[in-house]
């Protein structure tokens, strides 16, 4: 009878060890899943930030083109397409004044571009996925 009880004790210990290992492996799996999900969200937010920056950059380029080519300085909202679909740039342009460079007088403009992923930039009540980047450029003509 003592031989059976030793075997039963050995099986009981093995069963407890198996349950312990399953619990530990499940905890590790949950931890890795949590870390992985957090990393995926961070990557997604980083991509959105880069797209908002590129939208703002496109707005600056548009504003600089209009100042240098057409000598006009008007604000505009640009709805972007292709890879930046869903993003927009709100461009404002203000003539700052005139500066003298030697005998020449040049006009100074300040262009500001705000790129975001909402219908209005800046958003009045932004949600948790709202992303905005703002750039400024001072240009002379």
CNS distance restraints for C-alpha pairs under 8 A (distance, minus, plus):
assign (resid   1 and name CA) (resid   5 and name CA) 6.46 0.50 0.50
assign (resid   2 and name CA) (resid   6 and name CA) 6.28 0.50 0.50
assign (resid   3 and name CA) (resid   7 and name CA) 6.42 0.50 0.50
assign (resid   4 and name CA) (resid   8 and name CA) 6.09 0.50 0.50
assign (resid   5 and name CA) (resid   9 and name CA) 5.98 0.50 0.50
assign (resid   6 and name CA) (resid  10 and name CA) 6.14 0.50 0.50
assign (resid   7 and name CA) (resid  11 and name CA) 6.16 0.50 0.50
assign (resid   8 and name CA) (resid  12 and name CA) 6.03 0.50 0.50
assign (resid   9 and name CA) (resid  13 and name CA) 6.11 0.50 0.50
assign (resid  10 and name CA) (resid  14 and name CA) 6.15 0.50 0.50
assign (resid  11 and name CA) (resid  15 and name CA) 6.02 0.50 0.50
assign (resid  12 and name CA) (resid  16 and name CA) 6.20 0.50 0.50
assign (resid  13 and name CA) (resid  17 and name CA) 6.11 0.50 0.50
assign (resid  14 and name CA) (resid  18 and name CA) 6.07 0.50 0.50
assign (resid  15 and name CA) (resid  19 and name CA) 6.24 0.50 0.50
assign (resid  16 and name CA) (resid  20 and name CA) 6.12 0.50 0.50
assign (resid  17 and name CA) (resid  21 and name CA) 6.13 0.50 0.50
assign (resid  18 and name CA) (resid  22 and name CA) 6.18 0.50 0.50
assign (resid  19 and name CA) (resid  23 and name CA) 6.22 0.50 0.50
assign (resid  20 and name CA) (resid  24 and name CA) 6.21 0.50 0.50
assign (resid  21 and name CA) (resid  25 and name CA) 6.04 0.50 0.50
assign (resid  22 and name CA) (resid  26 and name CA) 6.05 0.50 0.50
assign (resid  23 and name CA) (resid  27 and name CA) 6.20 0.50 0.50
assign (resid  24 and name CA) (resid  28 and name CA) 6.29 0.50 0.50
assign (resid  25 and name CA) (resid  29 and name CA) 6.16 0.50 0.50
assign (resid  26 and name CA) (resid  30 and name CA) 6.21 0.50 0.50
assign (resid  27 and name CA) (resid  31 and name CA) 6.20 0.50 0.50
assign (resid  28 and name CA) (resid  32 and name CA) 6.17 0.50 0.50
assign (resid  29 and name CA) (resid  33 and name CA) 6.11 0.50 0.50
assign (resid  30 and name CA) (resid  34 and name CA) 6.18 0.50 0.50
assign (resid  31 and name CA) (resid  35 and name CA) 6.29 0.50 0.50
assign (resid  32 and name CA) (resid  36 and name CA) 6.01 0.50 0.50
assign (resid  33 and name CA) (resid  37 and name CA) 6.08 0.50 0.50
assign (resid  34 and name CA) (resid  38 and name CA) 6.24 0.50 0.50
assign (resid  35 and name CA) (resid  39 and name CA) 6.23 0.50 0.50
assign (resid  36 and name CA) (resid  40 and name CA) 6.26 0.50 0.50
assign (resid  37 and name CA) (resid  41 and name CA) 6.31 0.50 0.50
assign (resid  38 and name CA) (resid  42 and name CA) 6.22 0.50 0.50
assign (resid  39 and name CA) (resid  43 and name CA) 6.19 0.50 0.50
assign (resid  40 and name CA) (resid  44 and name CA) 6.21 0.50 0.50
assign (resid  41 and name CA) (resid  45 and name CA) 6.21 0.50 0.50
assign (resid  42 and name CA) (resid  46 and name CA) 6.11 0.50 0.50
assign (resid  43 and name CA) (resid  47 and name CA) 6.23 0.50 0.50
assign (resid  44 and name CA) (resid  48 and name CA) 6.31 0.50 0.50
assign (resid  45 and name CA) (resid  49 and name CA) 6.17 0.50 0.50
assign (resid  45 and name CA) (resid 129 and name CA) 7.96 0.50 0.50
assign (resid  46 and name CA) (resid  50 and name CA) 6.29 0.50 0.50
assign (resid  47 and name CA) (resid  51 and name CA) 6.25 0.50 0.50
assign (resid  48 and name CA) (resid  52 and name CA) 6.20 0.50 0.50
assign (resid  48 and name CA) (resid 131 and name CA) 6.62 0.50 0.50
assign (resid  49 and name CA) (resid  53 and name CA) 6.18 0.50 0.50
assign (resid  49 and name CA) (resid 131 and name CA) 6.02 0.50 0.50
assign (resid  49 and name CA) (resid 132 and name CA) 7.06 0.50 0.50
assign (resid  49 and name CA) (resid 133 and name CA) 7.25 0.50 0.50
assign (resid  50 and name CA) (resid  54 and name CA) 6.19 0.50 0.50
assign (resid  51 and name CA) (resid  55 and name CA) 6.13 0.50 0.50
assign (resid  51 and name CA) (resid  84 and name CA) 6.42 0.50 0.50
assign (resid  51 and name CA) (resid  87 and name CA) 7.59 0.50 0.50
assign (resid  52 and name CA) (resid  56 and name CA) 6.25 0.50 0.50
assign (resid  52 and name CA) (resid  87 and name CA) 6.78 0.50 0.50
assign (resid  52 and name CA) (resid  88 and name CA) 8.00 0.50 0.50
assign (resid  52 and name CA) (resid 115 and name CA) 4.87 0.50 0.50
assign (resid  52 and name CA) (resid 116 and name CA) 5.08 0.50 0.50
assign (resid  52 and name CA) (resid 117 and name CA) 6.78 0.50 0.50
assign (resid  52 and name CA) (resid 131 and name CA) 6.55 0.50 0.50
assign (resid  52 and name CA) (resid 132 and name CA) 5.77 0.50 0.50
assign (resid  52 and name CA) (resid 133 and name CA) 5.61 0.50 0.50
assign (resid  53 and name CA) (resid  57 and name CA) 6.10 0.50 0.50
assign (resid  53 and name CA) (resid 115 and name CA) 6.24 0.50 0.50
assign (resid  53 and name CA) (resid 132 and name CA) 7.58 0.50 0.50
assign (resid  53 and name CA) (resid 133 and name CA) 5.24 0.50 0.50
assign (resid  53 and name CA) (resid 134 and name CA) 7.33 0.50 0.50
assign (resid  54 and name CA) (resid  58 and name CA) 6.09 0.50 0.50
assign (resid  54 and name CA) (resid 115 and name CA) 7.52 0.50 0.50
assign (resid  55 and name CA) (resid  59 and name CA) 6.36 0.50 0.50
assign (resid  55 and name CA) (resid  80 and name CA) 7.36 0.50 0.50
assign (resid  55 and name CA) (resid  84 and name CA) 7.03 0.50 0.50
assign (resid  55 and name CA) (resid  87 and name CA) 6.56 0.50 0.50
assign (resid  55 and name CA) (resid  88 and name CA) 6.14 0.50 0.50
assign (resid  55 and name CA) (resid  89 and name CA) 5.59 0.50 0.50
assign (resid  55 and name CA) (resid 114 and name CA) 7.77 0.50 0.50
assign (resid  55 and name CA) (resid 115 and name CA) 4.86 0.50 0.50
assign (resid  55 and name CA) (resid 116 and name CA) 7.23 0.50 0.50
assign (resid  56 and name CA) (resid  60 and name CA) 6.38 0.50 0.50
assign (resid  56 and name CA) (resid  88 and name CA) 7.89 0.50 0.50
assign (resid  56 and name CA) (resid  89 and name CA) 5.47 0.50 0.50
assign (resid  56 and name CA) (resid  90 and name CA) 7.78 0.50 0.50
assign (resid  56 and name CA) (resid 113 and name CA) 5.14 0.50 0.50
assign (resid  56 and name CA) (resid 114 and name CA) 5.12 0.50 0.50
assign (resid  56 and name CA) (resid 115 and name CA) 4.12 0.50 0.50
assign (resid  56 and name CA) (resid 116 and name CA) 7.76 0.50 0.50
assign (resid  56 and name CA) (resid 133 and name CA) 6.43 0.50 0.50
assign (resid  56 and name CA) (resid 134 and name CA) 6.16 0.50 0.50
assign (resid  56 and name CA) (resid 135 and name CA) 6.30 0.50 0.50
assign (resid  57 and name CA) (resid  61 and name CA) 6.28 0.50 0.50
assign (resid  57 and name CA) (resid 113 and name CA) 7.25 0.50 0.50
assign (resid  57 and name CA) (resid 115 and name CA) 7.84 0.50 0.50
assign (resid  57 and name CA) (resid 135 and name CA) 7.06 0.50 0.50
assign (resid  58 and name CA) (resid  62 and name CA) 6.16 0.50 0.50
assign (resid  58 and name CA) (resid  89 and name CA) 7.47 0.50 0.50
assign (resid  59 and name CA) (resid  63 and name CA) 6.15 0.50 0.50
assign (resid  59 and name CA) (resid  78 and name CA) 7.11 0.50 0.50
assign (resid  59 and name CA) (resid  89 and name CA) 5.47 0.50 0.50
assign (resid  59 and name CA) (resid  90 and name CA) 6.94 0.50 0.50
assign (resid  59 and name CA) (resid  91 and name CA) 5.80 0.50 0.50
assign (resid  59 and name CA) (resid 113 and name CA) 5.42 0.50 0.50
assign (resid  59 and name CA) (resid 114 and name CA) 7.59 0.50 0.50
assign (resid  59 and name CA) (resid 115 and name CA) 7.66 0.50 0.50
assign (resid  60 and name CA) (resid  64 and name CA) 6.06 0.50 0.50
assign (resid  60 and name CA) (resid  91 and name CA) 7.17 0.50 0.50
assign (resid  60 and name CA) (resid 111 and name CA) 6.66 0.50 0.50
assign (resid  60 and name CA) (resid 112 and name CA) 6.83 0.50 0.50
assign (resid  60 and name CA) (resid 113 and name CA) 5.68 0.50 0.50
assign (resid  60 and name CA) (resid 135 and name CA) 7.38 0.50 0.50
assign (resid  60 and name CA) (resid 136 and name CA) 7.39 0.50 0.50
assign (resid  60 and name CA) (resid 137 and name CA) 7.04 0.50 0.50
assign (resid  61 and name CA) (resid  65 and name CA) 6.06 0.50 0.50
assign (resid  62 and name CA) (resid  66 and name CA) 6.32 0.50 0.50
assign (resid  63 and name CA) (resid  67 and name CA) 6.27 0.50 0.50
assign (resid  63 and name CA) (resid  73 and name CA) 7.39 0.50 0.50
assign (resid  63 and name CA) (resid  91 and name CA) 6.91 0.50 0.50
assign (resid  63 and name CA) (resid  92 and name CA) 7.99 0.50 0.50
assign (resid  63 and name CA) (resid  93 and name CA) 7.15 0.50 0.50
assign (resid  63 and name CA) (resid 111 and name CA) 6.48 0.50 0.50
assign (resid  64 and name CA) (resid  68 and name CA) 6.05 0.50 0.50
assign (resid  64 and name CA) (resid 111 and name CA) 7.46 0.50 0.50
assign (resid  64 and name CA) (resid 139 and name CA) 7.41 0.50 0.50
assign (resid  65 and name CA) (resid  69 and name CA) 5.67 0.50 0.50
assign (resid  65 and name CA) (resid  70 and name CA) 7.61 0.50 0.50
assign (resid  66 and name CA) (resid  70 and name CA) 5.10 0.50 0.50
assign (resid  66 and name CA) (resid  71 and name CA) 6.33 0.50 0.50
assign (resid  66 and name CA) (resid  72 and name CA) 5.89 0.50 0.50
assign (resid  66 and name CA) (resid  73 and name CA) 6.79 0.50 0.50
assign (resid  67 and name CA) (resid  71 and name CA) 4.55 0.50 0.50
assign (resid  67 and name CA) (resid  72 and name CA) 5.22 0.50 0.50
assign (resid  67 and name CA) (resid  73 and name CA) 5.78 0.50 0.50
assign (resid  67 and name CA) (resid 109 and name CA) 7.94 0.50 0.50
assign (resid  67 and name CA) (resid 141 and name CA) 7.59 0.50 0.50
assign (resid  68 and name CA) (resid 141 and name CA) 6.51 0.50 0.50
assign (resid  73 and name CA) (resid  93 and name CA) 5.40 0.50 0.50
assign (resid  73 and name CA) (resid  94 and name CA) 6.75 0.50 0.50
assign (resid  73 and name CA) (resid  95 and name CA) 7.26 0.50 0.50
assign (resid  73 and name CA) (resid 109 and name CA) 7.89 0.50 0.50
assign (resid  74 and name CA) (resid  92 and name CA) 6.68 0.50 0.50
assign (resid  74 and name CA) (resid  93 and name CA) 5.75 0.50 0.50
assign (resid  74 and name CA) (resid  94 and name CA) 7.86 0.50 0.50
assign (resid  75 and name CA) (resid  90 and name CA) 7.45 0.50 0.50
assign (resid  75 and name CA) (resid  91 and name CA) 5.14 0.50 0.50
assign (resid  75 and name CA) (resid  92 and name CA) 4.23 0.50 0.50
assign (resid  75 and name CA) (resid  93 and name CA) 5.68 0.50 0.50
assign (resid  76 and name CA) (resid  90 and name CA) 5.96 0.50 0.50
assign (resid  76 and name CA) (resid  91 and name CA) 5.22 0.50 0.50
assign (resid  76 and name CA) (resid  92 and name CA) 6.75 0.50 0.50
assign (resid  77 and name CA) (resid  88 and name CA) 6.89 0.50 0.50
assign (resid  77 and name CA) (resid  89 and name CA) 5.64 0.50 0.50
assign (resid  77 and name CA) (resid  90 and name CA) 4.36 0.50 0.50
assign (resid  77 and name CA) (resid  91 and name CA) 6.09 0.50 0.50
assign (resid  78 and name CA) (resid  88 and name CA) 5.43 0.50 0.50
assign (resid  78 and name CA) (resid  89 and name CA) 5.07 0.50 0.50
assign (resid  78 and name CA) (resid  90 and name CA) 6.34 0.50 0.50
assign (resid  78 and name CA) (resid  91 and name CA) 7.77 0.50 0.50
assign (resid  79 and name CA) (resid  85 and name CA) 7.72 0.50 0.50
assign (resid  79 and name CA) (resid  86 and name CA) 7.55 0.50 0.50
assign (resid  79 and name CA) (resid  87 and name CA) 6.54 0.50 0.50
assign (resid  79 and name CA) (resid  88 and name CA) 4.59 0.50 0.50
assign (resid  79 and name CA) (resid  89 and name CA) 6.74 0.50 0.50
assign (resid  80 and name CA) (resid  84 and name CA) 5.65 0.50 0.50
assign (resid  80 and name CA) (resid  85 and name CA) 5.46 0.50 0.50
assign (resid  80 and name CA) (resid  86 and name CA) 6.96 0.50 0.50
assign (resid  80 and name CA) (resid  87 and name CA) 5.88 0.50 0.50
assign (resid  80 and name CA) (resid  88 and name CA) 5.56 0.50 0.50
assign (resid  80 and name CA) (resid  89 and name CA) 7.69 0.50 0.50
assign (resid  81 and name CA) (resid  85 and name CA) 4.14 0.50 0.50
assign (resid  81 and name CA) (resid  86 and name CA) 7.30 0.50 0.50
assign (resid  81 and name CA) (resid  87 and name CA) 7.86 0.50 0.50
assign (resid  86 and name CA) (resid 117 and name CA) 5.96 0.50 0.50
assign (resid  86 and name CA) (resid 118 and name CA) 7.40 0.50 0.50
assign (resid  87 and name CA) (resid 115 and name CA) 6.93 0.50 0.50
assign (resid  87 and name CA) (resid 116 and name CA) 5.61 0.50 0.50
assign (resid  87 and name CA) (resid 117 and name CA) 4.44 0.50 0.50
assign (resid  87 and name CA) (resid 118 and name CA) 6.79 0.50 0.50
assign (resid  88 and name CA) (resid 115 and name CA) 5.61 0.50 0.50
assign (resid  88 and name CA) (resid 116 and name CA) 5.75 0.50 0.50
assign (resid  88 and name CA) (resid 117 and name CA) 6.50 0.50 0.50
assign (resid  88 and name CA) (resid 118 and name CA) 7.47 0.50 0.50
assign (resid  88 and name CA) (resid 119 and name CA) 7.48 0.50 0.50
assign (resid  88 and name CA) (resid 121 and name CA) 7.85 0.50 0.50
assign (resid  89 and name CA) (resid 113 and name CA) 6.22 0.50 0.50
assign (resid  89 and name CA) (resid 114 and name CA) 5.36 0.50 0.50
assign (resid  89 and name CA) (resid 115 and name CA) 4.31 0.50 0.50
assign (resid  89 and name CA) (resid 116 and name CA) 6.62 0.50 0.50
assign (resid  89 and name CA) (resid 121 and name CA) 7.49 0.50 0.50
assign (resid  90 and name CA) (resid 113 and name CA) 5.57 0.50 0.50
assign (resid  90 and name CA) (resid 114 and name CA) 5.19 0.50 0.50
assign (resid  90 and name CA) (resid 115 and name CA) 6.54 0.50 0.50
assign (resid  90 and name CA) (resid 121 and name CA) 6.46 0.50 0.50
assign (resid  91 and name CA) (resid 111 and name CA) 7.06 0.50 0.50
assign (resid  91 and name CA) (resid 112 and name CA) 5.73 0.50 0.50
assign (resid  91 and name CA) (resid 113 and name CA) 4.43 0.50 0.50
assign (resid  91 and name CA) (resid 114 and name CA) 6.57 0.50 0.50
assign (resid  92 and name CA) (resid 111 and name CA) 5.80 0.50 0.50
assign (resid  92 and name CA) (resid 112 and name CA) 5.26 0.50 0.50
assign (resid  92 and name CA) (resid 113 and name CA) 6.45 0.50 0.50
assign (resid  93 and name CA) (resid 109 and name CA) 6.76 0.50 0.50
assign (resid  93 and name CA) (resid 110 and name CA) 5.72 0.50 0.50
assign (resid  93 and name CA) (resid 111 and name CA) 4.42 0.50 0.50
assign (resid  93 and name CA) (resid 112 and name CA) 6.35 0.50 0.50
assign (resid  94 and name CA) (resid 109 and name CA) 5.64 0.50 0.50
assign (resid  94 and name CA) (resid 110 and name CA) 5.29 0.50 0.50
assign (resid  94 and name CA) (resid 111 and name CA) 6.50 0.50 0.50
assign (resid  95 and name CA) (resid 107 and name CA) 7.44 0.50 0.50
assign (resid  95 and name CA) (resid 108 and name CA) 6.02 0.50 0.50
assign (resid  95 and name CA) (resid 109 and name CA) 4.35 0.50 0.50
assign (resid  95 and name CA) (resid 110 and name CA) 6.35 0.50 0.50
assign (resid  96 and name CA) (resid 107 and name CA) 7.61 0.50 0.50
assign (resid  96 and name CA) (resid 108 and name CA) 5.37 0.50 0.50
assign (resid  96 and name CA) (resid 109 and name CA) 5.33 0.50 0.50
assign (resid  96 and name CA) (resid 110 and name CA) 6.51 0.50 0.50
assign (resid  97 and name CA) (resid 107 and name CA) 5.80 0.50 0.50
assign (resid  97 and name CA) (resid 108 and name CA) 5.45 0.50 0.50
assign (resid  97 and name CA) (resid 109 and name CA) 7.38 0.50 0.50
assign (resid  98 and name CA) (resid 105 and name CA) 6.45 0.50 0.50
assign (resid  98 and name CA) (resid 106 and name CA) 5.49 0.50 0.50
assign (resid  98 and name CA) (resid 107 and name CA) 4.38 0.50 0.50
assign (resid  98 and name CA) (resid 108 and name CA) 5.78 0.50 0.50
assign (resid  99 and name CA) (resid 105 and name CA) 5.67 0.50 0.50
assign (resid  99 and name CA) (resid 106 and name CA) 5.36 0.50 0.50
assign (resid  99 and name CA) (resid 107 and name CA) 6.36 0.50 0.50
assign (resid  99 and name CA) (resid 108 and name CA) 7.05 0.50 0.50
assign (resid 100 and name CA) (resid 104 and name CA) 5.81 0.50 0.50
assign (resid 100 and name CA) (resid 105 and name CA) 4.47 0.50 0.50
assign (resid 100 and name CA) (resid 106 and name CA) 6.28 0.50 0.50
assign (resid 101 and name CA) (resid 105 and name CA) 6.06 0.50 0.50
assign (resid 101 and name CA) (resid 106 and name CA) 7.23 0.50 0.50
assign (resid 106 and name CA) (resid 140 and name CA) 6.14 0.50 0.50
assign (resid 106 and name CA) (resid 141 and name CA) 5.52 0.50 0.50
assign (resid 107 and name CA) (resid 140 and name CA) 5.48 0.50 0.50
assign (resid 107 and name CA) (resid 141 and name CA) 5.33 0.50 0.50
assign (resid 108 and name CA) (resid 138 and name CA) 6.98 0.50 0.50
assign (resid 108 and name CA) (resid 139 and name CA) 5.78 0.50 0.50
assign (resid 108 and name CA) (resid 140 and name CA) 4.44 0.50 0.50
assign (resid 108 and name CA) (resid 141 and name CA) 6.60 0.50 0.50
assign (resid 109 and name CA) (resid 138 and name CA) 5.72 0.50 0.50
assign (resid 109 and name CA) (resid 139 and name CA) 5.30 0.50 0.50
assign (resid 109 and name CA) (resid 140 and name CA) 6.16 0.50 0.50
assign (resid 110 and name CA) (resid 136 and name CA) 7.08 0.50 0.50
assign (resid 110 and name CA) (resid 137 and name CA) 5.76 0.50 0.50
assign (resid 110 and name CA) (resid 138 and name CA) 4.48 0.50 0.50
assign (resid 110 and name CA) (resid 139 and name CA) 6.42 0.50 0.50
assign (resid 111 and name CA) (resid 136 and name CA) 5.65 0.50 0.50
assign (resid 111 and name CA) (resid 137 and name CA) 5.10 0.50 0.50
assign (resid 111 and name CA) (resid 138 and name CA) 6.24 0.50 0.50
assign (resid 111 and name CA) (resid 139 and name CA) 7.74 0.50 0.50
assign (resid 112 and name CA) (resid 134 and name CA) 7.24 0.50 0.50
assign (resid 112 and name CA) (resid 135 and name CA) 5.83 0.50 0.50
assign (resid 112 and name CA) (resid 136 and name CA) 4.40 0.50 0.50
assign (resid 112 and name CA) (resid 137 and name CA) 6.40 0.50 0.50
assign (resid 113 and name CA) (resid 134 and name CA) 5.70 0.50 0.50
assign (resid 113 and name CA) (resid 135 and name CA) 5.37 0.50 0.50
assign (resid 113 and name CA) (resid 136 and name CA) 6.35 0.50 0.50
assign (resid 114 and name CA) (resid 121 and name CA) 6.52 0.50 0.50
assign (resid 114 and name CA) (resid 122 and name CA) 7.45 0.50 0.50
assign (resid 114 and name CA) (resid 132 and name CA) 6.87 0.50 0.50
assign (resid 114 and name CA) (resid 133 and name CA) 5.76 0.50 0.50
assign (resid 114 and name CA) (resid 134 and name CA) 4.32 0.50 0.50
assign (resid 114 and name CA) (resid 135 and name CA) 6.51 0.50 0.50
assign (resid 115 and name CA) (resid 121 and name CA) 6.97 0.50 0.50
assign (resid 115 and name CA) (resid 132 and name CA) 5.60 0.50 0.50
assign (resid 115 and name CA) (resid 133 and name CA) 5.29 0.50 0.50
assign (resid 115 and name CA) (resid 134 and name CA) 6.26 0.50 0.50
assign (resid 116 and name CA) (resid 120 and name CA) 7.87 0.50 0.50
assign (resid 116 and name CA) (resid 121 and name CA) 5.96 0.50 0.50
assign (resid 116 and name CA) (resid 122 and name CA) 7.39 0.50 0.50
assign (resid 116 and name CA) (resid 130 and name CA) 7.31 0.50 0.50
assign (resid 116 and name CA) (resid 131 and name CA) 5.51 0.50 0.50
assign (resid 116 and name CA) (resid 132 and name CA) 4.35 0.50 0.50
assign (resid 116 and name CA) (resid 133 and name CA) 6.53 0.50 0.50
assign (resid 117 and name CA) (resid 130 and name CA) 6.28 0.50 0.50
assign (resid 117 and name CA) (resid 131 and name CA) 5.98 0.50 0.50
assign (resid 117 and name CA) (resid 132 and name CA) 7.09 0.50 0.50
assign (resid 118 and name CA) (resid 123 and name CA) 6.84 0.50 0.50
assign (resid 118 and name CA) (resid 130 and name CA) 6.88 0.50 0.50
assign (resid 119 and name CA) (resid 123 and name CA) 7.76 0.50 0.50
assign (resid 120 and name CA) (resid 124 and name CA) 7.89 0.50 0.50
assign (resid 121 and name CA) (resid 132 and name CA) 7.59 0.50 0.50
assign (resid 122 and name CA) (resid 132 and name CA) 7.35 0.50 0.50
assign (resid 126 and name CA) (resid 130 and name CA) 5.58 0.50 0.50
